[in-house]
Amino acid sequence: MIVAGVGSKRGVTAEDVLAAIDAALERVNLTRDMLKVIATPAVKGGEAGIAEAAAQLGLPLVLVPQGQLEAMAERAQTHSERVVALLRIPSAAETAALAACGLDAQLLGPRLALGSVTCALARSGPAQ
């Protein structure tokens, strides 16, 4: 299973989110049809752009609770002082992807930042 974890500043559009997801997928030679879930911190649940992007992709949006994000913090590959100050985790996108993907999840690389959106990809299960 492949999960796209998404972080953002307030007010991003679905197009912004989709562009970041597409760039992250391209970086690791994957395509949209390989994604199974979009995940974001629960505090981002009100971000219409993230929800609209998931809907346009026809994928479920998982809102990851703070405790689950924090449980993945040591496995993050990048560190944003802004995100630490706001959410007490090093990367919203990376921790959301890992938490939503499951216990055996592995990041496919560090988060990608594109404008006001970050995206990290995680994989669980056997390599495809």
N, C-alpha and C positions, 0 to 999 in steps of 0.2 A: 504494500500500500504506500502511496506517495501523498504526502500532505504539504500544502503550502501554508506556512505561517506568515501572517501579515501584521505589520505594525504601521502606524501612521500618525501624522499630526491631524488635528481636527479639520474637518471640512473637505477631505479628499473626495474626488469623484470616482465613479466606477471605472472610468477610462484610465485614471491614474493607477488604480489598483491592478487592473488588467495588464497595463504596460509593465508594471514591476513584476507581476507573476510571469508574463511572457519572457521578460529579460532573464529572470532566474532560471526558467525552464531551458531557454536557449543556451545559457552558460554551461549546462550539464547535459546538453543534447537530448532533452526530453520534450514531449509535446503535451498540450492541454488535455488530450484524451487520457493521459496516464494519471492525472490527478484524481483523487477520490474525495478529498475534503479540503476546505479552506478553514483555517483556525486563526483566532485572534484572541487577545486577552478579553476577559468578560467585560472589563471597563470600556472596551471599544464597541460594545453591543449596540450602541446608539449611532454608530457611524454608518450613515445610509450608503456611502460609496462602497464600503466593504461588503455590506449585505447585498447591494445591487450587483456587484461583481460576482459574488457566489451564485446568485440567482441566474445571471447571464450565462454562467458556466454550467448551470444545472447541478451544482454541487451543494452538499450541506455545509452550513456555516456552524462551526463549533466554537462556542464562547468558553474559553478556558479559565477556570477559577484561579484566583491569585495563588492559593496554596499549591496548585499543580504547576503553575509557572515557576514559583520559588523552588519547587522540588527539582526542576530541570536546570536551575541557574548554573550549577557547576559544570554542566555539559555544553554550555553556550561557547561559541568560538569567538564572538566579538563582545565589545563592551562599550555601551553608550552612557556617558555621564548623565545625559538628559533623561534617559529611560530609568537609570538607577534612581535618580532624584524623584521621578514620578511614580515608578512602579516597584522599586526595590529589586529589580532583576536586571541583568546585563543587556539583554536583547529581547524585546517583545516578540519579534518574528521567530527567532530561533527557539525560545522556550515554548511558545505556542505550538510550533510545528512538532517539537519533540513530545510535548505532553499529549497532543491529540493523536500522535502516531502510535503510541504504545511503549511498553517497557523495553522492547528490543530496538527502538528507533535509533537511527543514526542520521546526523545531518549530512547532506550531500555537498556541503561547503558552507562558508560563512554567508551571512545575510547579504543581500544585494540592496543597496539604497538607490532609489530612483526618484528624484524630487522629494516629495513629502511622504513617500511610502517605502517601507522596507519589506523584503520577502525572503524567507528562508525555506528551503525544501528539506523534508525528512523522509526517510524510507524505513519501513519495517518489513520483516519477513525476508524471504530469499531475494537475492539480486535478480533483476529482470533483464 
